[in-house]
Amino acid sequence: MNRQEQWHLTADAAERYERYVARYILGPWAPSLADAARLAPGARVLDVACGTGVVTRIAAQRVGPAGRAVGVDLNPGMIAVAQSLATPIDTPIEWLERSALDLRLEDASFDVVLCQQGLQFFPDKAVALREMRRVLDRGGRL
């Protein structure tokens, strides 16, 4: 098992994560994170280590159809669960299976980058933070 695969969960584990961890532990904090980030309609938002997308869906609601919401997670099981859940009406979410260490997104393409409880799991936090900064537009917020 390579370093990246060590974080892959079974589909059942990702569903349990959504049912319990996202709903009862991370979910209640997600609106506060969106408030702190000052998300506004039309903003371009990236959620790194999005898990099953609890923060991404709130971000999508806040930025609305004129904005952009992208959720990135290394774990295909988490992305599959995120894709299976309802999204805000008229606000599409782009779900990407990617590493925080190599986002493969354009430079300066987001106004806000969010990461709720993911940084602690990155094998190289400095590289992940540089990647997040790289994709932020001038004056963007992390």
Beta strands, then each sheet from edge to edge (+ up, - down):
strand 1: 44-48
strand 2: 68-73
strand 3: 93-97
strand 4: 110-114
strand 5: 136-141
sheet 1: 3+ 2+ 1+ 4+ 5+
end
